């Protein structure tokens, strides 16, 4: 009987030991000291795709020290926050023992971190970014102080050139970081970061990098909600690229321009094919878009010079308000073919012509074949002269 109880005791000891390890492995401990931050409450939030739930809070002691533990079952993103100006993002994995330091008056710019691999590499990136932002602040101060200088125009050119150099350096840093840390959750933060108000990268500008990161992270963290959100975004982007490739074949120079048939202000249906025999600019626009309105004004002078020589404009407004559309083109003196597609960017014609943003133009030859897709305004007149 005694031997039986000893055996049960050994099994119980093993079970308790394994259970304790499991519980301990699901916890993260964050501790540290922030100078100049005595008796202050720190809040910990989890960063999710559509919310930031409060996980826990802790008070620092008289010396600014604190220690807190909370359960973390899967790697993810957490926000340590004192207030809106004092917060840092942590990339946390189960079982980590994180040690923080810094100045409580400026946690974001002074914090140090140990004990969390992904948080550490993100901290290194933030240090680089802070240094570059400080350089931009210096340029801004010089700009403000130089506005009364007689050589201000030259100084501004030098400042603009210096800013572009810093911006390029920051962009290169993001690309090298993501390429080197493809399997790190920190890269998901870095690739989405702006530099000040300006975006650095996008899936449109760097598709290979975004898709590479998506593949790596979805393999490593298939249950992470933010990784899943990013993955869905990349699936949508892949579909857009496939659609764009299909439209590129349909809308490349030499292909017949797809037919458009819409009503003008009088309710009369006008087809794009009715302009065959004329060099025609297909122009997608709207009354509420300032660039489109300026485009109308720019096109009026071009239209007056070349209309009698066989040039036409077929304008498709995507306004839902027909009255506003009519008033706008009359005010702009855009007296060429004007039709309206009230379904906006979701209309079949916008999809056929792959209109993602306005203004958007397609130049169609006298034979009805596409000459140029989405030329910039500065190129339009030269193209007209060449093809009339």
Secondary structure, DSSP 8 states (H G I E B T S, - for coil): -HHHHHHHHHHHHHHHHHHHHHHHHTEEEEEEEEET-TT-EEEEEE--SS---EEEEEE--TTSEEEEEEE--S-EEEEEEEETTEEEEEEE-TT-EEEEEEEGGGHHHH-EEES-HHHHHHHHHHHHHHHHHHHHHHHHHHHHHTTTSTTHHHHHHHHHHHHHHHHHHHHHHHHHHHHHTTT-THHHHHHT-EETTEE---TTT-HHHHHHHHHHHHHH-TT-HHHHHHHHHHHHHHHHHHHHHHHHHHHSTTSB----EEE-TTS-EEEGGGGTTSEEEEEEE-TT-HHHHHHHHHHHHHHHHHGGGTEEEEEEE--S-HHHHHHHHHHTT--SEEEE-TTGGGSHHHHHTT--SSSEEEEE-TTSBEEEES--HHHHHHHHHHH-
